Amino acid sequence: MQIQKRSLINRGTALWSSLFETPQQAQPVAPRVLPVQPLFQRRQFLARAIEEHREVFVQLMPVHTDGQITNVRGHLSQLRVGQYVIQTGNLSYFFELPQLRYIAG
């Protein structure tokens, strides 16, 4: 009977790769596309969220056709008429009303 010797490094690497996916193996997850809310509803929710300083969830349309839909949770503020910014952690998303698909409090 022959016993194979495996180094500790090989065992650790095999264990690591079996437990965790590396970024190269991870597949990007496309966000669930929510329905586009009516324009009056989006305007009203935006105004209330800004006025009450509420944390909201928004789904944004891409600016270009090669982009992807983005889900963001954060605090809203208005820059100019029709231009908004939502801040979450260390990221800021600038958008206009036509890019907003869905908003929830």
TIRO-2110 file (N, C-alpha, C; in Angstrom, 1 decimal):
// TIRO-2110
0.8, -1.2, 0.0, N, 1, A
0.0, 0.0, 0.0, CA, 1, A
0.9, 1.2, 0.0, C, 1, A
0.5, 2.2, -0.9, N, 2, A
1.3, 3.4, -1.0, CA, 2, A
0.5, 4.6, -0.5, C, 2, A
1.1, 5.4, 0.3, N, 3, A
0.5, 6.6, 0.9, CA, 3, A
1.1, 7.8, 0.1, C, 3, A
0.2, 8.6, -0.4, N, 4, A
0.6, 9.8, -1.1, CA, 4, A
0.8, 11.0, -0.1, C, 4, A
1.9, 11.7, -0.2, N, 5, A
2.1, 12.8, 0.6, CA, 5, A
1.6, 14.1, -0.1, C, 5, A
0.8, 14.8, 0.6, N, 6, A
0.3, 16.1, 0.1, CA, 6, A
0.9, 17.2, 1.0, C, 6, A
1.3, 18.2, 0.4, N, 7, A
1.8, 19.3, 1.3, CA, 7, A
0.6, 20.1, 1.9, C, 7, A
0.9, 20.8, 2.9, N, 8, A
-0.1, 21.5, 3.6, CA, 8, A
-0.6, 22.7, 2.8, C, 8, A
0.2, 23.2, 1.9, N, 9, A
-0.2, 24.3, 1.0, CA, 9, A
-1.3, 23.8, 0.0, C, 9, A
-1.1, 22.6, -0.6, N, 10, A
-2.0, 22.1, -1.5, CA, 10, A
-3.4, 21.8, -0.8, C, 10, A
-3.3, 21.3, 0.4, N, 11, A
-4.6, 21.1, 1.1, CA, 11, A
-5.3, 22.4, 1.4, C, 11, A
-4.6, 23.4, 1.8, N, 12, A
-5.2, 24.7, 2.1, CA, 12, A
-5.8, 25.3, 0.9, C, 12, A
-5.1, 25.2, -0.2, N, 13, A
-5.6, 25.8, -1.5, CA, 13, A
-6.9, 25.1, -1.9, C, 13, A
-6.8, 23.7, -1.8, N, 14, A
-8.0, 23.0, -2.2, CA, 14, A
-9.2, 23.3, -1.3, C, 14, A
-8.9, 23.4, 0.0, N, 15, A
-10.0, 23.7, 0.9, CA, 15, A
-10.5, 25.1, 0.7, C, 15, A
-9.6, 26.1, 0.4, N, 16, A
-10.1, 27.5, 0.2, CA, 16, A
-10.9, 27.5, -1.1, C, 16, A
-10.5, 26.9, -2.2, N, 17, A
-11.2, 26.9, -3.4, CA, 17, A
-12.6, 26.2, -3.3, C, 17, A
-12.7, 25.2, -2.5, N, 18, A
-14.0, 24.5, -2.3, CA, 18, A
-14.9, 25.3, -1.4, C, 18, A
-14.4, 26.1, -0.5, N, 19, A
-15.3, 26.9, 0.4, CA, 19, A
-15.7, 28.2, -0.2, C, 19, A
-14.8, 28.9, -0.9, N, 20, A
-15.1, 30.2, -1.3, CA, 20, A
-14.9, 30.4, -2.8, C, 20, A
-15.7, 31.2, -3.5, N, 21, A
-15.5, 31.4, -4.9, CA, 21, A
-14.6, 32.6, -5.0, C, 21, A
-13.7, 32.5, -5.9, N, 22, A
-12.8, 33.7, -6.2, CA, 22, A
-13.5, 34.6, -7.1, C, 22, A
-13.1, 35.9, -7.2, N, 23, A
-13.8, 36.8, -8.0, CA, 23, A
-13.8, 36.4, -9.5, C, 23, A
-12.8, 35.6, -10.0, N, 24, A
-12.9, 35.2, -11.4, CA, 24, A
-14.0, 34.2, -11.6, C, 24, A
-14.4, 33.4, -10.6, N, 25, A
-15.4, 32.4, -10.7, CA, 25, A
-16.8, 33.0, -10.5, C, 25, A
-16.9, 34.1, -9.8, N, 26, A
-18.2, 34.6, -9.4, CA, 26, A
-18.9, 35.2, -10.7, C, 26, A
-20.1, 34.9, -10.9, N, 27, A
-20.9, 35.4, -12.0, CA, 27, A
-21.6, 36.6, -11.5, C, 27, A
-21.6, 37.7, -12.3, N, 28, A
-22.4, 38.9, -11.9, CA, 28, A
-23.9, 38.6, -11.9, C, 28, A
-24.5, 39.1, -10.8, N, 29, A
-25.9, 38.9, -10.6, CA, 29, A
-26.7, 40.1, -11.1, C, 29, A
-27.5, 39.9, -12.1, N, 30, A
-28.4, 41.0, -12.6, CA, 30, A
-29.5, 41.3, -11.7, C, 30, A
-29.7, 42.6, -11.3, N, 31, A
-30.8, 42.9, -10.4, CA, 31, A
-32.1, 42.6, -11.0, C, 31, A
-33.1, 42.3, -10.2, N, 32, A
-34.5, 42.0, -10.6, CA, 32, A
-35.0, 43.3, -11.1, C, 32, A
-35.6, 43.3, -12.3, N, 33, A
-36.1, 44.5, -12.9, CA, 33, A
-37.5, 44.8, -12.3, C, 33, A
-37.7, 45.9, -11.7, N, 34, A
-39.0, 46.3, -11.1, CA, 34, A
-39.8, 47.1, -12.1, C, 34, A
-41.1, 47.2, -11.9, N, 35, A
-41.9, 48.0, -12.9, CA, 35, A
-41.6, 49.5, -12.8, C, 35, A
-41.8, 50.2, -13.9, N, 36, A
-41.6, 51.6, -13.9, CA, 36, A
-42.8, 52.2, -13.2, C, 36, A
-42.6, 53.0, -12.2, N, 37, A
-43.7, 53.7, -11.5, CA, 37, A
-44.2, 54.9, -12.4, C, 37, A
-45.4, 55.3, -12.2, N, 38, A
-45.9, 56.5, -12.9, CA, 38, A
-45.1, 57.7, -12.5, C, 38, A
-45.1, 58.7, -13.4, N, 39, A
-44.3, 59.9, -13.2, CA, 39, A
-44.7, 60.7, -12.0, C, 39, A
-46.0, 60.8, -11.8, N, 40, A
-46.5, 61.6, -10.7, CA, 40, A
-46.2, 61.0, -9.4, C, 40, A
-46.1, 59.6, -9.3, N, 41, A
-45.8, 58.9, -8.1, CA, 41, A
-44.3, 59.1, -7.8, C, 41, A
-43.5, 59.0, -8.8, N, 42, A
-42.0, 59.2, -8.6, CA, 42, A
-41.7, 60.6, -8.1, C, 42, A
-42.4, 61.6, -8.7, N, 43, A
-42.2, 63.0, -8.2, CA, 43, A
-42.6, 63.1, -6.8, C, 43, A
-43.8, 62.6, -6.4, N, 44, A
-44.3, 62.7, -5.1, CA, 44, A
-43.4, 62.0, -4.1, C, 44, A
-43.0, 60.8, -4.4, N, 45, A
-42.1, 60.1, -3.5, CA, 45, A
-40.7, 60.8, -3.3, C, 45, A
-40.2, 61.3, -4.4, N, 46, A
-38.9, 62.1, -4.3, CA, 46, A
-39.1, 63.3, -3.4, C, 46, A
-40.1, 64.0, -3.6, N, 47, A
-40.4, 65.2, -2.7, CA, 47, A
-40.5, 64.9, -1.3, C, 47, A
-41.2, 63.8, -0.9, N, 48, A
-41.4, 63.4, 0.5, CA, 48, A
-40.1, 62.9, 1.0, C, 48, A
-39.3, 62.1, 0.3, N, 49, A
-38.1, 61.5, 0.8, CA, 49, A
-37.1, 62.6, 1.1, C, 49, A
-37.0, 63.7, 0.2, N, 50, A
-36.1, 64.8, 0.4, CA, 50, A
-36.6, 65.6, 1.6, C, 50, A
-37.8, 65.9, 1.7, N, 51, A
-38.4, 66.7, 2.8, CA, 51, A
-38.2, 66.1, 4.1, C, 51, A
-38.4, 64.7, 4.2, N, 52, A
-38.4, 64.0, 5.5, CA, 52, A
-37.0, 63.4, 5.8, C, 52, A
-36.0, 63.6, 4.9, N, 53, A
-34.7, 63.0, 5.0, CA, 53, A
-34.7, 61.5, 5.3, C, 53, A
-35.5, 60.8, 4.5, N, 54, A
-35.7, 59.4, 4.7, CA, 54, A
-34.7, 58.6, 3.8, C, 54, A
-34.3, 57.4, 4.3, N, 55, A
-33.5, 56.5, 3.5, CA, 55, A
-34.5, 55.8, 2.6, C, 55, A
-34.1, 55.7, 1.3, N, 56, A
-35.0, 55.1, 0.3, CA, 56, A
-34.2, 54.1, -0.5, C, 56, A
-35.0, 53.3, -1.2, N, 57, A
-34.5, 52.3, -2.2, CA, 57, A
-34.9, 52.8, -3.5, C, 57, A
-34.0, 52.9, -4.5, N, 58, A
-34.3, 53.3, -5.8, CA, 58, A
-33.7, 52.3, -6.8, C, 58, A
-34.3, 52.2, -8.0, N, 59, A
-33.8, 51.5, -9.1, CA, 59, A
-33.6, 52.4, -10.2, C, 59, A
-32.3, 52.5, -10.7, N, 60, A
-32.0, 53.5, -11.7, CA, 60, A
-31.7, 52.8, -13.1, C, 60, A
-32.2, 53.5, -14.1, N, 61, A
-32.0, 53.0, -15.5, CA, 61, A
-30.6, 53.4, -15.9, C, 61, A
-29.9, 52.7, -16.7, N, 62, A
-28.6, 53.1, -17.2, CA, 62, A
-28.7, 54.3, -18.1, C, 62, A
-27.6, 55.1, -18.1, N, 63, A
-27.6, 56.3, -19.0, CA, 63, A
-27.4, 55.9, -20.4, C, 63, A
-26.6, 54.9, -20.7, N, 64, A
-26.3, 54.4, -22.0, CA, 64, A
-26.9, 53.0, -22.2, C, 64, A
-27.1, 52.6, -23.4, N, 65, A
-27.7, 51.3, -23.7, CA, 65, A
-26.8, 50.2, -23.2, C, 65, A
-25.5, 50.4, -23.1, N, 66, A
-24.6, 49.3, -22.7, CA, 66, A
-24.5, 49.2, -21.2, C, 66, A
-25.2, 50.0, -20.5, N, 67, A
-25.1, 50.0, -19.0, CA, 67, A
-26.1, 48.9, -18.4, C, 67, A
-26.2, 48.9, -17.1, N, 68, A
-27.1, 48.0, -16.5, CA, 68, A
-27.9, 48.7, -15.4, C, 68, A
-29.0, 48.1, -15.1, N, 69, A
-29.9, 48.7, -14.1, CA, 69, A
-29.2, 48.6, -12.7, C, 69, A
-29.3, 49.6, -11.9, N, 70, A
-28.6, 49.7, -10.6, CA, 70, A
-29.6, 49.9, -9.5, C, 70, A
-29.5, 49.0, -8.4, N, 71, A
-30.3, 49.2, -7.2, CA, 71, A
-29.4, 49.9, -6.2, C, 71, A
-30.0, 50.9, -5.6, N, 72, A
-29.3, 51.7, -4.6, CA, 72, A
-30.2, 52.0, -3.4, C, 72, A
-29.6, 52.0, -2.2, N, 73, A
-30.3, 52.4, -1.0, CA, 73, A
-29.5, 53.5, -0.3, C, 73, A
-30.1, 54.6, 0.0, N, 74, A
-29.4, 55.7, 0.6, CA, 74, A
-30.3, 56.9, 0.8, C, 74, A
-29.7, 58.1, 1.0, N, 75, A
-30.4, 59.3, 1.3, CA, 75, A
-30.3, 60.2, 0.1, C, 75, A
-31.5, 60.8, -0.3, N, 76, A
-31.6, 61.6, -1.4, CA, 76, A
-31.5, 63.1, -1.1, C, 76, A
-31.0, 63.9, -2.1, N, 77, A
-31.0, 65.3, -2.0, CA, 77, A
-31.1, 65.8, -3.5, C, 77, A
-31.6, 67.0, -3.6, N, 78, A
-31.8, 67.6, -4.9, CA, 78, A
-30.7, 68.6, -5.2, C, 78, A
-30.2, 68.5, -6.4, N, 79, A
-29.1, 69.4, -6.8, CA, 79, A
-29.7, 70.7, -7.5, C, 79, A
-30.5, 70.4, -8.6, N, 80, A
-31.2, 71.5, -9.3, CA, 80, A
-32.5, 70.9, -9.6, C, 80, A
-33.3, 71.7, -10.4, N, 81, A
-34.6, 71.2, -10.8, CA, 81, A
-34.4, 70.0, -11.7, C, 81, A
-35.0, 68.8, -11.3, N, 82, A
-34.9, 67.6, -12.1, CA, 82, A
-33.6, 66.8, -11.9, C, 82, A
-32.6, 67.3, -11.1, N, 83, A
-31.4, 66.6, -10.9, CA, 83, A
-31.2, 66.2, -9.4, C, 83, A
-30.9, 65.0, -9.2, N, 84, A
-30.9, 64.4, -7.8, CA, 84, A
-29.6, 63.7, -7.6, C, 84, A
-29.3, 63.5, -6.3, N, 85, A
-28.1, 62.7, -5.9, CA, 85, A
-28.6, 61.8, -4.8, C, 85, A
-28.2, 60.5, -4.8, N, 86, A
-28.4, 59.6, -3.7, CA, 86, A
-27.1, 59.1, -3.2, C, 86, A
-26.9, 59.2, -1.9, N, 87, A
-25.6, 58.9, -1.3, CA, 87, A
-25.7, 57.7, -0.4, C, 87, A
-24.8, 56.7, -0.6, N, 88, A
-24.8, 55.5, 0.1, CA, 88, A
-23.3, 55.2, 0.4, C, 88, A
-23.0, 55.2, 1.7, N, 89, A
-21.6, 54.9, 2.1, CA, 89, A
-20.7, 55.9, 1.5, C, 89, A
-19.7, 55.4, 0.7, N, 90, A
-18.8, 56.3, 0.1, CA, 90, A
-19.1, 56.5, -1.4, C, 90, A
-20.3, 56.1, -1.9, N, 91, A
-20.6, 56.3, -3.3, CA, 91, A
-21.8, 57.3, -3.4, C, 91, A
-21.7, 58.1, -4.5, N, 92, A
-22.8, 59.0, -4.8, CA, 92, A
-23.3, 58.7, -6.2, C, 92, A
-24.6, 58.6, -6.4, N, 93, A
-25.2, 58.4, -7.7, CA, 93, A
-26.0, 59.7, -8.1, C, 93, A
-25.6, 60.2, -9.3, N, 94, A
-26.3, 61.4, -9.8, CA, 94, A
-27.2, 60.9, -10.8, C, 94, A
-28.5, 61.4, -10.8, N, 95, A
-29.5, 61.0, -11.8, CA, 95, A
-30.5, 62.1, -12.0, C, 95, A
-31.2, 61.9, -13.1, N, 96, A
-32.4, 62.8, -13.4, CA, 96, A
-33.6, 61.9, -13.4, C, 96, A
-34.7, 62.6, -13.3, N, 97, A
-36.0, 61.9, -13.1, CA, 97, A
-36.3, 60.8, -14.2, C, 97, A
-36.0, 61.0, -15.5, N, 98, A
-36.3, 59.9, -16.4, CA, 98, A
-35.5, 58.7, -16.2, C, 98, A
-34.3, 58.8, -15.5, N, 99, A
-33.6, 57.6, -15.1, CA, 99, A
-34.1, 56.8, -14.0, C, 99, A
-35.0, 57.4, -13.2, N, 100, A
-35.5, 56.7, -12.0, CA, 100, A
-36.7, 55.8, -12.4, C, 100, A
-36.5, 54.5, -12.2, N, 101, A
-37.5, 53.5, -12.5, CA, 101, A
-38.5, 53.3, -11.3, C, 101, A
-37.9, 53.2, -10.2, N, 102, A
-38.7, 52.7, -9.0, CA, 102, A
-38.1, 53.4, -7.7, C, 102, A
-39.0, 53.8, -6.8, N, 103, A
-38.5, 54.3, -5.5, CA, 103, A
-39.5, 53.8, -4.5, C, 103, A
-38.9, 53.4, -3.3, N, 104, A
-39.6, 52.9, -2.2, CA, 104, A
-39.0, 53.4, -0.9, C, 104, A
-39.8, 53.6, 0.1, N, 105, A
-39.2, 54.1, 1.4, CA, 105, A
-39.1, 53.0, 2.3, C, 105, A
END
